Amino acid sequence: MIPLFSVSMSAAAPAAAARVLGSGRIGQGTEVDEFERELAGRIGNPRVATVNSATSGLQLAVHMVAGGPASAGHAHDPEGEVLSTPLTMEATNWAILANGLRIRWVDVDPATLNVDLDDLARKISPRTRAIMVVHFAGYPVDLDRLAAILDEAEARFGFRPAVIEDSAHAWGATYRGTPIGTHGNICVFSFQAIKHLTSGDGGALVLPTDELHRRARLLRWFGIDRTADRLRNPPDVPEWGFKFHMNDINAAIGRANLAEVDRVLARHRDNAAFYDRELAGIPGLELTERAGDRESSFWIYPMKVEDRESFMKRMDDAGIMVSNVHERNDLHTCVREYSALLPNLERVAPRVVCVPVGSWVTDEQREHVVETIRKGW
Ligand SMILES: Cc1ncc(COP(=O)(O)O)c(C=O)c1O
């Protein structure tokens, strides 16, 4: 079976982790500091705060900008809502619920599978506390258009909701020439097992301001200042926080893999370019948008097919693992109260399917994928 996902682990990672394990210091320390410095250099933004997962990072991001009842200094906010996409991993949206905020679903753009920015513009209201977008599959949302929508909202309502870019799929993706993480919003990356860059488990917030960076670094560890002399002069905690920090074991694994992630990413992109060429123009099979001003990381390779069930059966019979990867989140019982009419999603969700595109997919295997798809038509 050609797998849809695989772990990209550097051969140097076991020794790097073993060094930390034998050092007597396995908590958050110098490996985390170094990992953050290296991540900042790659992204081109010095304001990086690692965490133990993107899920924690998203929860902390919503907490910092939209703080619901759990947030320091905020009153209970029963009306507060966060606009978000239903086509994502549940982690994106449960971070909103974890902060006691309501979800207002925004429809998806069938061309990109990202949030539909027209629908988003329509749904901003005085109740909007934040906006969550996902770079689905690693294909960047049109961030300039989003900024223009926020300019209009600010002129109309007198406030500008913060944007959180769930960048879990988007390591290495660029928008208008610069990496995701440099466009003025909070970004949250995932270093979970099967991402381009893995630290075993882990994530990072990449922040647009020094103040948010300062808060993220404090709130990921109870709000306690780890740089203070905690034995002789224990610092006060002005704002309480969580236990979301990364440790040196995960950071060491992440650093070993960071040294090789460019090769991993390049192979995802090379396989995607092959599919783009070979699968273009097949009637009944639609590829997603490729705009010239952005570059996807192709964590997955989604396409849209008319009869997904028989497509999946054919691929399975040919030894190719395929899946839609993420189920729409809005149909879960726990979010029934937020249900909304989402006509684009209704039409596109049953057609989405992803084929193996990662660095482990060989030339022969990607040819087999293309031939199997072509034969079925
Ligand atoms: C879009 C999206 N957001 C968030 C997450 C959560 O990431 P993590 O497993 O690092 O918590 C994932 C995980 O796959 C994801 O796909």
PDBQT file of the ligand as one rigid body, heavy atoms in Angstrom, charges set to zero:
ROOT
HETATM    1  C1  LIG A 401      -5.509  22.020  10.394  1.00  0.00    +0.000 C 
HETATM    2  C2  LIG A 401      -4.967  21.445  11.672  1.00  0.00    +0.000 A 
HETATM    3  N1  LIG A 401      -4.942  22.216  12.769  1.00  0.00    +0.000 NA
HETATM    4  C3  LIG A 401      -4.459  21.766  13.931  1.00  0.00    +0.000 A 
HETATM    5  C4  LIG A 401      -3.954  20.495  14.049  1.00  0.00    +0.000 A 
HETATM    6  C5  LIG A 401      -3.473  20.019  15.377  1.00  0.00    +0.000 C 
HETATM    7  O1  LIG A 401      -2.107  19.838  15.384  1.00  0.00    +0.000 OA
HETATM    8  P1  LIG A 401      -1.395  19.096  16.605  1.00  0.00    +0.000 P 
HETATM    9  O2  LIG A 401      -1.564  17.630  16.374  1.00  0.00    +0.000 OA
HETATM   10  O3  LIG A 401       0.043  19.540  16.534  1.00  0.00    +0.000 OA
HETATM   11  O4  LIG A 401      -2.055  19.529  17.846  1.00  0.00    +0.000 OA
HETATM   12  C6  LIG A 401      -3.933  19.662  12.939  1.00  0.00    +0.000 A 
HETATM   13  C7  LIG A 401      -3.390  18.295  13.024  1.00  0.00    +0.000 C 
HETATM   14  O5  LIG A 401      -3.304  17.571  12.071  1.00  0.00    +0.000 OA
HETATM   15  C8  LIG A 401      -4.462  20.139  11.709  1.00  0.00    +0.000 A 
HETATM   16  O6  LIG A 401      -4.489  19.373  10.612  1.00  0.00    +0.000 OA
ENDROOT
TORSDOF 0
